[in-house]
Amino acid sequence: MKIVIEGQLHQASIEDGGQSMICEFDNTVEQATDGYFFVRLQSWNEDKKHPTLAAVAGHRVRVTVDILDEK
């Protein structure tokens, strides 16, 4: 199974006094047979620095989930 979500990321929101940075997709929630499936990107850093997530915030991205073990 493979799930691919593409879309525009919102600008990051900051929580927990700056230790958490969160980006969510804009209008990219995909309908699944059991409800909605969505992805959000989140960074946690006690020094309140998030260079990797800050670099992708606001850009169009693709997130792919690949199932690696077959059951």
DSSP file (Angstrom, degrees, kcal/mol; ACC not computed):
  #  RESIDUE AA STRUCTURE BP1 BP2  ACC     N-H-->O    O-->H-N    N-H-->O    O-->H-N    TCO  KAPPA ALPHA  PHI   PSI    X-CA   Y-CA   Z-CA
    1    1 A M              0   0    0      0, 0.0    66,-2.2     0, 0.0     2,-0.4   0.000 360.0 360.0 360.0 141.5    0.0    0.0    0.0
    2    2 A K  E     -A   66   0A   0     64,-0.2     2,-0.5     2,-0.0    64,-0.2  -1.000 360.0-165.7-136.5 135.2    1.2    3.5   -0.8
    3    3 A I  E     -A   65   0A   0     62,-2.3    62,-3.0    -2,-0.4     2,-0.5  -0.988   8.3-172.9-120.9 127.2   -0.4    6.8    0.2
    4    4 A V  E     -A   64   0A   0     -2,-0.5     2,-0.5    60,-0.2    60,-0.2  -0.983   4.1-177.5-124.3 126.3    0.7   10.0   -1.5
    5    5 A I  E     -A   63   0A   0     58,-2.7    58,-3.0    -2,-0.5     2,-0.4  -0.990   4.6-177.6-122.9 126.8   -0.5   13.5   -0.4
    6    6 A E  E     +A   62   0A   0     -2,-0.5     2,-0.3    56,-0.2    56,-0.2  -0.942  24.4 103.1-120.8 144.9    0.6   16.6   -2.3
    7    7 A G  E     -A   61   0A   0     54,-2.4    54,-2.8    -2,-0.4     2,-0.4  -0.968  64.1 -56.7 168.4-179.5   -0.2   20.1   -1.5
    8    8 A Q  E     -AB  60  26A   0     18,-0.5    18,-2.9    -2,-0.3     2,-0.3  -0.672  45.6-137.4 -83.9 131.5    0.7   23.5   -0.2
    9    9 A L  E     - B   0  25A   0     50,-2.3    16,-0.2    -2,-0.4     3,-0.1  -0.707  18.6-123.3 -86.1 141.0    1.9   23.7    3.4
   10   10 A H        -     0   0    0     14,-3.0    48,-1.0    -2,-0.3    49,-0.2  -0.320  41.5 -85.4 -67.3 162.5    0.6   26.5    5.6
   11   11 A Q        -     0   0    0     46,-0.2    13,-0.2    47,-0.1    -1,-0.1  -0.461  64.0 -89.8 -62.9 149.5    3.1   28.8    7.2
   12   12 A A        -     0   0    0     11,-0.1     2,-0.3    -2,-0.1    11,-0.2  -0.288  34.5-145.3 -69.2 144.9    4.2   27.2   10.4
   13   13 A S  E     -C   22   0B   0      9,-2.8     9,-2.5    -3,-0.1     2,-0.4  -0.842  13.2-138.0-104.9 150.8    2.5   27.8   13.7
   14   14 A I  E     +C   21   0B   0     -2,-0.3     2,-0.3     7,-0.2     7,-0.2  -0.905  27.8 166.1-112.5 134.4    4.5   27.9   16.9
   15   15 A E  E > > +C   20   0B   0      5,-2.6     5,-2.1    -2,-0.4     3,-1.1  -0.838  49.0  41.8-136.3 174.4    3.3   26.2   20.2
   16   16 A D  G > 5S-     0   0    0     -2,-0.3     3,-1.5     1,-0.3    -1,-0.2   0.883 130.6 -53.6  53.3  46.5    4.7   25.3   23.6
   17   17 A G  G 3 5S-     0   0    0      1,-0.3    -1,-0.3    -3,-0.1    -2,-0.0   0.734 108.2 -50.5  65.9  22.8    6.7   28.5   24.0
   18   18 A G  G < 5S+     0   0    0     -3,-1.1    -1,-0.3     2,-0.2    -2,-0.2   0.339 117.0 106.4  98.2  -6.5    8.5   28.0   20.7
   19   19 A Q  T < 5S+     0   0    0     -3,-1.5    26,-2.8    -4,-0.3     2,-0.4   0.724  75.7  55.0 -77.9 -20.7    9.6   24.5   21.3
   20   20 A S  E   < -CD  15  44B   0     -5,-2.1    -5,-2.6    24,-0.2     2,-0.4  -0.950  61.0-174.7-118.1 132.3    7.0   23.1   18.8
   21   21 A M  E     -CD  14  43B   0     22,-2.3    22,-2.8    -2,-0.4     2,-0.4  -0.994  10.7-170.5-123.5 132.2    6.6   24.1   15.2
   22   22 A I  E     -CD  13  42B   0     -9,-2.5    -9,-2.8    -2,-0.4     2,-0.4  -0.978  10.3-172.8-130.1 134.0    3.7   22.7   13.2
   23   23 A C  E     - D   0  41B   0     18,-3.1    18,-2.5    -2,-0.4     2,-0.3  -0.991   8.3-170.1-122.6 133.7    2.8   22.8    9.4
   24   24 A E  E     - D   0  40B   0     -2,-0.4   -14,-3.0   -13,-0.2    16,-0.2  -0.891  27.3-105.5-119.6 154.1   -0.5   21.5    8.0
   25   25 A F  E     -B    9   0A   0     14,-0.8     2,-0.7    -2,-0.3     3,-0.3  -0.456  29.3-122.8 -75.3 148.7   -1.5   21.0    4.4
   26   26 A D  E    S-B    8   0A   0    -18,-2.9   -18,-0.5     1,-0.2    -1,-0.1  -0.852  83.5 -25.9 -94.2 113.1   -3.9   23.4    2.8
   27   27 A N  S    S+     0   0    0     -2,-0.7    -1,-0.2     1,-0.1   -19,-0.0   0.859 101.7 119.3  55.2  43.0   -7.0   21.6    1.4
   28   28 A T        +     0   0    0     -3,-0.3     2,-0.4   -20,-0.1    -1,-0.1   0.158  24.8 134.8-123.6  20.0   -5.2   18.2    0.9
   29   29 A V        -     0   0    0     -4,-0.1     2,-0.4     9,-0.1     9,-0.2  -0.573  46.2-146.1 -70.5 125.1   -7.2   15.9    3.2
   30   30 A E  E     -E   37   0C   0      7,-1.6     7,-2.0    -2,-0.4     2,-0.5  -0.761  11.8-120.8 -96.2 136.6   -7.8   12.8    1.3
   31   31 A Q  E     -E   36   0C   0     -2,-0.4     2,-0.2     5,-0.2     5,-0.2  -0.636  32.9-172.2 -76.2 124.4  -11.0   10.8    1.7
   32   32 A A  E >   -E   35   0C   0      3,-3.3     3,-1.4    -2,-0.5     0, 0.0  -0.689  38.7-105.8-108.9 167.8  -10.3    7.3    2.9
   33   33 A T  T 3  S+     0   0    0      1,-0.3     3,-0.1    -2,-0.2    -1,-0.0   0.767 121.9  42.9 -66.2 -23.3  -12.8    4.4    3.2
   34   34 A D  T 3  S-     0   0    0      1,-0.2     2,-0.3     0, 0.0    -1,-0.3   0.170 129.5 -75.7-108.4  17.9  -12.8    4.8    7.0
   35   35 A G  E <  S-E   32   0C   0     -3,-1.4    -3,-3.3     2,-0.0     2,-0.4  -0.938  81.7 -15.7 128.0-150.2  -12.8    8.6    7.2
   36   36 A Y  E     -E   31   0C   0     -2,-0.3     2,-0.4    -5,-0.2    -5,-0.2  -0.741  47.3-163.4 -98.7 141.1  -10.2   11.3    6.6
   37   37 A F  E     +E   30   0C   0     -7,-2.0    -7,-1.6    -2,-0.4     2,-0.3  -0.986  21.2 162.4-119.9 129.4   -6.5   10.7    6.4
   38   38 A F        -     0   0    0     -2,-0.4     2,-0.4    -9,-0.2    -9,-0.1  -0.949  26.0-141.4-145.2 165.3   -4.2   13.7    6.7
   39   39 A V        -     0   0    0     -2,-0.3   -14,-0.8   -11,-0.1     2,-0.4  -0.971  12.3-176.8-128.0 140.9   -0.5   14.5    7.4
   40   40 A R  E     -D   24   0B   0     -2,-0.4     2,-0.4   -16,-0.2   -16,-0.2  -0.992  20.9-135.5-132.9 146.1    1.0   17.3    9.4
   41   41 A L  E     -D   23   0B   0    -18,-2.5   -18,-3.1    -2,-0.4     2,-0.4  -0.848  27.0-179.4-101.1 134.0    4.7   18.0    9.8
   42   42 A Q  E     -D   22   0B   0     -2,-0.4     2,-0.4   -20,-0.2   -20,-0.2  -0.994  13.6-164.9-139.7 141.4    5.9   18.9   13.3
   43   43 A S  E     -D   21   0B   0    -22,-2.8   -22,-2.3    -2,-0.4     2,-0.4  -0.956   3.7-163.7-123.0 142.1    9.3   19.7   14.8
   44   44 A W  E     +D   20   0B   0     -2,-0.4     2,-0.3   -24,-0.2   -24,-0.2  -0.994  18.8 157.1-127.4 126.6   10.2   19.7   18.5
   45   45 A N    >   -     0   0    0    -26,-2.8     3,-1.9    -2,-0.4    -2,-0.0  -0.913  34.0-152.6-151.4 120.5   13.3   21.5   19.8
   46   46 A E  T 3  S+     0   0    0     -2,-0.3    -1,-0.1     1,-0.3   -26,-0.1   0.735 101.0  59.5 -65.5 -22.0   13.9   22.7   23.3
   47   47 A D  T 3  S-     0   0    0      2,-0.2    -1,-0.3   -28,-0.1     3,-0.1   0.431 111.6-123.5 -83.5   0.3   16.3   25.4   21.9
   48   48 A K    <   +     0   0    0     -3,-1.9     2,-0.5     1,-0.2    -2,-0.1   0.759  68.9 130.6  64.0  28.3   13.3   26.7   19.9
   49   49 A K        +     0   0    0    -30,-0.1    -1,-0.2     1,-0.0    -2,-0.2  -0.953  26.3 169.5-113.7 131.6   15.2   26.4   16.6
   50   50 A H     >  +     0   0    0     -2,-0.5     4,-2.5     1,-0.1     5,-0.2  -0.445  10.9 155.7-137.0  60.0   13.5   24.6   13.7
   51   51 A P  H  > S+     0   0    0      0, 0.0     4,-1.4     0, 0.0    -1,-0.1   0.848  73.5  49.6 -64.1 -35.6   15.6   25.1   10.5
   52   52 A T  H  > S+     0   0    0      2,-0.2     4,-0.9     1,-0.2     3,-0.2   0.961 116.5  39.3 -69.8 -50.1   14.4   22.1    8.6
   53   53 A L  H >> S+     0   0    0      1,-0.2     4,-1.7     2,-0.2     3,-0.6   0.878 113.1  56.2 -68.1 -36.8   10.7   22.6    9.1
   54   54 A A  H 3< S+     0   0    0     -4,-2.5    -1,-0.2     1,-0.2    -2,-0.2   0.841 103.0  57.5 -61.4 -32.0   11.1   26.4    8.6
   55   55 A A  H 3< S+     0   0    0     -4,-1.4    -1,-0.2    -5,-0.2    -2,-0.2   0.797 113.3  37.3 -70.5 -28.6   12.7   25.7    5.2
   56   56 A V  H X< S+     0   0    0     -4,-0.9     3,-2.1    -3,-0.6   -47,-0.2   0.650  88.3 113.3 -97.9 -16.8    9.7   23.7    3.9
   57   57 A A  T 3< S+     0   0    0     -4,-1.7   -46,-0.2     1,-0.3     3,-0.1  -0.293  84.2  16.7 -58.2 135.0    6.9   25.8    5.5
   58   58 A G  T 3  S+     0   0    0    -48,-1.0    -1,-0.3     1,-0.3     2,-0.2   0.397 104.4 110.8  84.5  -3.4    4.9   27.6    2.9
   59   59 A H  S <  S-     0   0    0     -3,-2.1   -50,-2.3   -49,-0.2     2,-0.5  -0.611  75.6-105.8-100.6 161.9    6.1   25.4    0.0
   60   60 A R  E     +A    8   0A   0    -52,-0.2     2,-0.3    -2,-0.2   -52,-0.3  -0.757  51.4 172.0 -83.0 130.2    4.3   22.8   -2.1
   61   61 A V  E     -A    7   0A   0    -54,-2.8   -54,-2.4    -2,-0.5     2,-0.4  -0.871  30.5-135.7-137.0 167.2    5.4   19.4   -1.0
   62   62 A R  E     -A    6   0A   0     -2,-0.3     2,-0.5   -56,-0.2   -56,-0.2  -0.997  14.3-165.5-125.6 130.9    4.7   15.7   -1.5
   63   63 A V  E     -A    5   0A   0    -58,-3.0   -58,-2.7    -2,-0.4     2,-0.4  -0.978   7.1-167.3-117.1 127.5    4.5   13.2    1.4
   64   64 A T  E     -A    4   0A   0     -2,-0.5     2,-0.6   -60,-0.2   -60,-0.2  -0.957   7.6-163.6-118.3 130.8    4.6    9.5    0.6
   65   65 A V  E     -A    3   0A   0    -62,-3.0   -62,-2.3    -2,-0.4     2,-0.5  -0.964  11.0-172.0-112.6 117.7    3.8    6.7    3.1
   66   66 A D  E     -A    2   0A   0     -2,-0.6     2,-0.6   -64,-0.2   -64,-0.2  -0.934  22.1-133.5-110.3 129.3    5.0    3.3    2.0
   67   67 A I        -     0   0    0    -66,-2.2     3,-0.1    -2,-0.5    -2,-0.0  -0.725  23.3-175.4 -78.9 121.7    4.0    0.1    3.9
   68   68 A L        +     0   0    0     -2,-0.6     2,-0.5     1,-0.1    -1,-0.2   0.743  62.9  55.8 -94.7 -26.2    7.3   -1.8    4.3
   69   69 A D  S    S-     0   0    0      2,-0.0     2,-0.4     0, 0.0    -1,-0.1  -0.934  74.0-143.9-113.5 129.4    6.1   -5.0    5.9
   70   70 A E              0   0    0     -2,-0.5    -2,-0.0     1,-0.1     0, 0.0  -0.712 360.0 360.0 -88.7 134.8    3.4   -7.1    4.3
   71   71 A K              0   0    0     -2,-0.4    -1,-0.1     0, 0.0    -2,-0.0   0.405 360.0 360.0-107.8 360.0    1.0   -8.8    6.7
